[in-house]
C-alpha cells in the first residue's frame, strides 16, 4: 500500500494511492483506524504534502559502508544517532530554501522509517512490527555549521531542510531497495539499502533503548556514497524502489512558513 497526505478543496486529507488515483480515508492512516470512504481524487488534481507530521525526527549518521569509505571513517560499532527538528519537514515539490547560500550545503538521499505504534525497548527480532512503512527523505546539511558546532542539529534543522515523501510505502523490504539521487538529472548517488551498516531492525532496537518513539515519528537512516553540494537553481530528486520519487527545487528565498 502507498499512503498519502494531501490537500484538496482547501482541506488536508489522508488517502491510499493506487495508480493515478487517491481513495480518501476517514482519518489518519497512522492510527490504524482509518477506513476508505466513497471519495476518489485524481493525483493530478491534488497537492501532495509531507506524508506524516512527526513529533520526533531521529537521524542516523555514517550508516552506509560506501559513504564511510569515501569519508575515510571506520565503520561505527553502534548506530550514531542525533536529533533533528521536525519543523524542518517539507513536502514533495516544495522549495529547499538555503538559509546560508554562501555555505556548502549538501544533499543526502535517505530511506526514512515511519513508526506505527509506541516503541520502547524494542527487541531486534520484533522491530519490524513497530514499523508502519517507509518514505524518502533528503537530509539537507549545512557543512560549515556542522563543522563549526561539532554536532549536527543546527546544520540540519533549518526550515525546508528535511523534504519527505511523496508516499509511505508499506509493502517493501527496507533493507534491500535501490536508492538513487540526481541533481539536475545527473546521478550523484546510486546504491541499495543492503549497503547499510546497521539494518532497519538494529536501528529501531537501538533508538528505542534511548527514547520512546510514537506513531508518526521517523528515523532517517543515513546516506550512501556520493554526497555533494546543492545550489540555488538546482533540482534534486531522490528515487527509492517501491516508494517513488521525491523532487524539490532549490532556492535562496526565505521560506514562506
C-alpha positions in Angstrom: 0.0 0.0 0.0 1.0 3.6 -0.6 -0.4 6.1 1.8 -0.5 9.9 1.2 -1.4 13.1 3.0 -2.8 15.7 0.6 -4.6 18.9 0.2 -7.8 19.1 -1.9 -10.7 21.5 -1.8 -8.8 23.6 0.8 -8.8 20.6 3.2 -6.0 18.3 4.4 -6.9 14.7 3.9 -5.4 11.2 4.1 -5.6 8.6 1.4 -4.4 5.5 -0.4 -2.6 6.0 -3.7 -3.5 3.4 -6.4 -2.0 4.3 -9.8 -3.1 7.8 -10.6 -6.0 7.9 -8.1 -6.3 8.5 -4.4 -9.0 6.9 -2.4 -9.8 9.1 0.7 -9.5 7.7 4.2 -11.8 8.9 7.0 -8.8 9.6 9.3 -5.1 9.4 9.8 -3.7 6.1 8.5 -1.0 6.1 11.2 -3.6 5.4 13.9 -4.6 2.2 12.1 -8.4 3.0 12.4 -8.8 4.9 9.1 -11.1 3.3 6.5 -11.7 4.1 2.8 -14.6 6.3 2.0 -16.5 6.7 -1.3 -14.4 9.6 -2.5 -11.7 9.4 -5.1 -9.3 12.1 -6.4 -7.1 12.3 -9.4 -3.5 12.6 -8.3 -3.0 15.4 -10.8 -5.7 17.5 -9.1 -4.4 17.5 -5.6 -1.3 18.7 -3.7 0.7 16.1 -2.0 2.0 17.1 1.4 4.7 15.5 3.6 3.0 12.2 4.3 3.5 12.4 8.1 4.0 15.1 10.7 6.4 13.6 13.1 6.8 14.6 16.7 10.4 13.4 16.7 12.9 13.1 13.9 15.8 10.8 14.8 18.8 10.6 12.4 21.5 8.0 12.0 24.9 9.1 10.7 27.5 7.3 8.8 25.5 4.2 8.1 26.5 3.1 4.6 29.7 1.2 4.0 30.3 3.1 0.8 29.8 6.5 2.5 32.1 5.6 5.4 34.8 4.6 2.8 34.5 7.9 0.9 34.8 9.8 4.2 37.7 7.8 5.4 35.9 6.8 8.5 35.9 3.5 10.4 32.6 1.6 10.5 30.7 2.6 13.7 30.0 -0.3 16.1 26.6 1.1 17.0 24.2 3.4 15.2 25.3 7.0 15.6 22.1 8.9 16.4 21.2 12.5 16.8 18.0 14.6 16.7 16.7 17.0 14.0 13.8 19.5 14.4 10.5 18.3 12.9 9.9 21.9 11.9 12.4 21.2 9.1 10.0 18.8 7.3 8.6 19.9 3.9 6.9 18.0 1.1 7.4 16.9 -2.4 7.7 19.7 -4.9 8.4 22.3 -2.2 11.5 24.5 -2.3 14.6 23.8 -0.3 15.4 27.3 0.8 19.1 27.7 1.6 19.5 29.6 4.8 23.1 30.4 4.1 23.6 30.3 0.3 27.3 31.1 0.8 27.8 27.9 2.9 28.4 24.5 1.4 25.0 22.8 1.9 24.8 19.1 0.9 22.1 16.7 -0.2 21.8 13.3 1.4 19.3 10.9 0.0 17.9 8.5 2.7 15.2 6.0 3.4 13.1 7.0 6.4 11.4 4.6 8.8 7.9 5.6 9.8 7.0 4.3 13.3 3.5 2.8 13.5 3.0 2.2 17.3 4.5 3.3 20.6 8.0 1.8 20.7 10.2 1.5 23.8 13.0 -1.0 24.5 12.0 -2.9 21.3 13.8 -6.3 20.7 15.6 -6.5 17.4 13.6 -9.6 16.4 10.3 -7.7 16.9 11.4 -4.4 15.5 9.7 -4.6 12.1 6.3 -5.0 13.8 6.7 -1.4 15.0 7.4 -0.1 11.5 4.4 1.3 9.7 6.3 1.9 6.4 9.0 3.8 4.6 9.4 7.1 2.7 12.1 9.2 1.0 14.0 11.9 2.9 16.6 14.4 1.8 18.8 15.1 4.9 20.0 18.6 3.7 23.0 19.6 5.7 25.0 22.9 6.2 28.6 21.6 6.3 30.0 24.9 7.6 27.8 24.9 10.7 28.2 21.2 11.1 32.0 21.6 11.4 31.7 24.8 13.5 29.3 23.2 16.0 31.0 19.8 16.2 27.5 18.2 16.1 24.6 18.1 13.6 21.4 19.5 15.0 21.7 23.2 13.9 23.2 22.3 10.5 20.3 20.0 9.6 17.2 21.7 11.2 16.5 24.9 9.2 13.0 25.1 7.7 12.7 23.0 4.5 15.9 21.1 5.2 14.1 17.8 5.5 12.0 17.1 2.4 9.9 14.0 3.0 7.6 11.9 0.7 5.9 11.5 -1.6 4.2 8.5 -0.1 4.6 6.0 2.8 5.1 2.5 1.3 4.2 -0.5 3.5 5.0 -3.4 1.3 8.7 -3.1 0.8 11.9 -4.6 2.4 13.6 -1.5 3.8 16.9 -3.5 4.0 17.0 -4.2 0.3 15.8 -1.5 -2.1 17.6 0.6 -4.7 18.2 4.3 -3.8 19.3 6.9 -6.2 19.7 10.7 -6.1 20.0 13.1 -9.1 20.8 16.8 -9.3 19.5 18.4 -12.5 19.1 15.0 -13.9 22.7 13.9 -13.2 23.1 10.8 -11.0 25.0 11.7 -7.8 24.1 8.8 -5.5 23.3 5.2 -6.7 23.2 2.5 -4.2 21.0 0.0 -2.3 19.9 -0.2 1.3 21.6 -3.6 1.5 24.8 -1.5 2.0 23.5 -0.3 5.4 26.0 -0.9 8.2 23.2 -1.2 10.7 19.9 -2.6 9.3 16.4 -1.4 10.0 15.8 -3.8 12.9 19.1 -2.8 14.6 18.3 0.9 14.2 14.8 0.6 15.7 16.1 -1.5 18.6 19.0 0.8 19.4 17.0 4.0 19.2 14.2 2.7 21.4 16.7 1.8 24.1 17.3 5.5 24.4 13.9 7.1 23.8 10.2 6.2 23.3 9.0 6.6 19.8 5.4 7.4 19.0 3.2 6.7 15.9 4.3 9.0 13.1 7.8 9.6 14.4 10.5 9.0 11.8 14.1 7.7 11.8 16.2 8.7 8.8 18.8 6.0 8.3 21.9 7.5 6.8 23.0 8.3 3.2 25.0 6.3 0.6 28.3 7.4 -1.0 28.2 10.4 -3.3 27.2 13.3 -1.1 27.7 16.8 -2.6 26.6 20.4 -2.6 23.3 22.0 -3.6 23.0 25.5 -5.1 20.1 27.8 -5.8 18.5 26.9 -9.1 19.2 23.1 -8.7 16.5 20.5 -8.7 17.2 17.4 -6.6 15.3 14.1 -6.9 15.5 11.0 -4.6 14.1 7.8 -6.0 13.7 4.7 -3.8 12.5 1.4 -5.3 8.9 0.7 -4.2 8.3 4.2 -2.9 8.7 6.7 -5.8 10.4 10.0 -6.4 10.8 13.0 -4.1 11.7 16.1 -6.1 12.5 19.6 -4.8 13.8 22.7 -6.4 16.5 24.7 -4.5 16.4 28.4 -3.9 17.9 31.1 -1.7 14.5 32.6 -0.8 13.2 32.9 2.7 10.7 30.1 3.4 7.0 31.2 3.4 6.4 29.3 6.6 
